[in-house]
Amino acid sequence: MNRAIILAFSLLPAMAGCTSEQLYNAIRDNRFQDCENLPIPQQDHCRSLYGTTYEEYARDLEELQAEQQR
């Protein structure tokens, strides 16, 4: 069997155990790290794009869903 397929299947249980908050934070942290690869004058702006906490994100999402139901 292909190594990539074996790796993917071995990661499934670990991924299934992640909460939405953990996944959100992992993606956010990854994006923050990507900001470090930009020229220094652009790094602060890049970081500001990903400064939303999971709690803020979840609250905003709930508000949007409530508006759509009206």
MODELLER restraints for C-alpha pairs under 7 A, 6 or more apart:
rsr = mdl.restraints
at = mdl.atoms
rsr.add(forms.Gaussian(group=physical.xy_distance, feature=features.Distance(at['CA:21:A'], at['CA:54:A']), mean=6.12, stdev=0.5))
rsr.add(forms.Gaussian(group=physical.xy_distance, feature=features.Distance(at['CA:24:A'], at['CA:54:A']), mean=6.71, stdev=0.5))
rsr.add(forms.Gaussian(group=physical.xy_distance, feature=features.Distance(at['CA:28:A'], at['CA:50:A']), mean=6.26, stdev=0.5))
rsr.add(forms.Gaussian(group=physical.xy_distance, feature=features.Distance(at['CA:32:A'], at['CA:47:A']), mean=5.86, stdev=0.5))
rsr.add(forms.Gaussian(group=physical.xy_distance, feature=features.Distance(at['CA:32:A'], at['CA:50:A']), mean=6.90, stdev=0.5))
rsr.add(forms.Gaussian(group=physical.xy_distance, feature=features.Distance(at['CA:35:A'], at['CA:43:A']), mean=5.37, stdev=0.5))
rsr.add(forms.Gaussian(group=physical.xy_distance, feature=features.Distance(at['CA:35:A'], at['CA:46:A']), mean=5.68, stdev=0.5))
rsr.add(forms.Gaussian(group=physical.xy_distance, feature=features.Distance(at['CA:35:A'], at['CA:47:A']), mean=6.39, stdev=0.5))
rsr.add(forms.Gaussian(group=physical.xy_distance, feature=features.Distance(at['CA:36:A'], at['CA:43:A']), mean=6.32, stdev=0.5))
